[in-house]
Amino acid sequence: MAAHEQPEDDASLQTLALLVQRAPQGSPERQRCLNRLVNGLQRSGKIWRGGGSISPDGYEEALQVTWLYFCKNIDRYDPELAASPATWFNSYLKFRIKDYNIAQSAESKRRAIAQWFNDTDPNGGLDPVHCIPAPDQIPPILEEVHHWLATDQSLLEIRLSQCPAVNCCLLIRRRLPPETTWKDLAQEFGVEWFQLNNFYRNHCLPQLLEFGRRQGYL
């Protein structure tokens, strides 16, 4: 953090949120205010870190979903109900972490049942996993993200200095559901997981948020 960049307090964050709400939808002023709010919240140190209740990969997934929701729905923030945007942000983040943990538990049970069937079939019949209904179709927003990644050549030019083979396009794609873990990515490219994580937060996530704004999701 630069010496002049002091952490934002709750009052400052609330002021920034209200400025966003007052600015016209789609205006440069609104986007500038939203960028200031996002940067201020990131610097504030008030974002909940999960309290050890979720894996690092799960936390990153929940955090990304929360940022998208926060930017898209900032007009729903009500200072009468939540004194600080950080409180509102963390409330949604905790629900997404809970959802993630429930989904992980359900997936573990599904795999355990499939493995039990597989182990008890002496003839090695059809893998029961193949009999389990597939998830719903990919949501339209993910289809649009995949198309954007395939067509925006500028994303290929934003590279990780420690490993030029890693660029924004590649890392965003690999972190989309079903995401590759940071550990697996670090082993694949021969870098530390936190280097990939920092690159994603500082370079990839801003590109993804900007795409969301252009598409009208934020």
Residue pairs with C-beta under 8 A, 6 or more apart in sequence:
1 43
5 43
6 43
7 43
7 44
7 45
8 16
8 40
8 41
8 43
8 44
9 44
10 46
10 83
10 84
10 86
10 87
12 40
13 37
13 40
13 41
13 44
13 46
13 84
13 85
13 86
14 79
14 83
14 84
14 85
16 33
16 36
16 37
16 40
16 85
17 37
17 74
17 77
17 79
17 85
18 79
19 33
19 36
19 37
20 30
20 33
20 34
20 37
20 74
21 74
21 75
21 77
23 29
23 30
23 33
24 30
31 213
34 71
34 74
34 218
37 74
37 85
38 67
38 70
38 71
38 209
41 47
41 85
41 86
41 89
44 86
46 84
46 86
46 90
47 63
47 86
47 89
47 90
47 93
48 90
48 93
48 94
49 59
50 59
50 97
53 97
53 101
54 62
54 97
54 100
54 101
56 182
57 179
57 181
57 182
57 183
58 97
58 100
58 101
58 104
59 97
60 175
60 182
60 197
60 200
61 100
61 177
61 179
62 93
62 96
62 97
62 99
62 100
63 93
64 175
64 205
64 208
65 96
66 89
66 92
66 93
66 96
67 205
67 209
68 209
68 212
68 217
68 218
69 92
70 85
70 88
70 89
70 92
71 209
71 212
71 213
71 218
72 212
72 217
72 218
74 85
77 85
77 88
81 88
82 88
82 91
110 129
110 132
111 129
113 128
114 127
114 128
114 129
114 132
117 128
118 124
118 127
118 128
138 146
141 215
141 217
142 176
142 177
144 215
145 172
145 176
145 208
145 211
146 173
146 176
148 211
149 155
149 169
149 172
149 173
152 169
155 167
155 168
155 169
155 172
155 207
156 167
156 168
156 169
157 167
158 167
158 168
158 203
158 204
158 207
159 165
159 166
159 167
160 166
160 167
160 171
160 191
160 195
160 196
160 199
162 191
162 195
163 189
163 190
163 191
163 195
165 189
166 189
166 191
166 196
166 199
168 203
168 204
168 207
171 185
171 196
171 199
171 200
171 204
172 200
172 204
172 207
172 208
174 180
174 185
175 200
175 204
182 193
182 196
182 197
183 193
185 193
185 196
186 192
186 193
186 195
186 196
189 196
209 218
212 218
